[in-house]
């Protein structure tokens, strides 16, 4: 239930951010509006969560490992963008590039300081999830992440904030490198090209098999192994051996073997229905 709520809220957030991009406003105002919007959705997510009873450990881990960090990353990214706009020096192009390189070094230091957690996140590992992504965990491995003492225990786990920071920094790295390369008008779409798959890897594999079985790539001549390797590179994710993992899909109940593709279809239909519906009573409401 809460995972679906988080998905719906994040789609609404993405839609609002896209709408802000269409407004004819200054870059500084656009960033400010996006930051306020991202913060409001994180607050809403918290309000929906603090009194919610998770149905299982798996649901709680999935929420704090893959859902909440995406909201945090949006807040941190636009906060960092706003800070850059307010503090960047008034000078030559070379002076600005020097400043951007300085910021990149700060991100590199963050990765060094948190290299174990970053590696754990990138590898898709899950053996420490109970220690990192459950609210009841108060003693996470000190070598993996520091103990947090300043967070709301109803809405926080030892590592959810750091995962959000990692996601934000990955996006910010791309943004800064484009500025250094001389692309002054860098859009958020461009900045977000360095995307990371934050869903379950089996879902991405299911999608890959959909493309493979229907011959969507290279006129049907691309092998499943080739497709999977490309997706691993594109989304910074480890899927594993496709044929071996395909056995996981085969073991599902027959009525739900294509679980993720079915969920995508339902989500798209719901989005279309929502767009077609005229509901004047909530025209000016977000939720």
C-alpha angles and dihedrals in degrees: 000000000000091000090057091047090052091049092051093048092049091051089051090049092051091049092051093048089051091050091052089055089060093057118100098237137124121277091247093053092045092054092046092052092047091050092051090047093049091049092050092054092048089052090049090050089052092049090052092048110042094072096034120110111217113228094220145352088260092058093049092048092048091051097050095037102045111011112040094043091060090059091045091050092055092052093046094045096052091041089056091046090052091048090052092052091050098044107032112118124253101238148093126323090257091053090051092050090051089054092049091050089052089055091049089055088055090054091047089053090052089054091049092049091049101031095130094054091042090054091046090052095046094047094056091233120164107179093103097039094110090059096043106037108034124090092222091062110101100160111053118174104284091216090057102045137345122257110261117221102170104062137100105261090207093062107023142073130188096267111023094093093049092050088052089050091051091052091048093048092050089056093043091051090058091047094051094046090054090051090050089050088058101258098138097174099058113169124209089246090058092044091053096054090103091077127174124208105236098173126084112298091227088064091057090047090052089053091048091053089050090057091043096049093047095044097238097149126066090350090298095307097108113103121229090245091056092048093049093049091052091050092049090055095043096048101030092238137131111229099168130212106346098211093049093047091046085071087068089060092046091054093060121104109278095243093056106033093124092045098152096042089050090051091050091052092051092046092052092048090049090050090051091048091049091050092049095047118096110211110167092177091070102029092115098036127092098203 
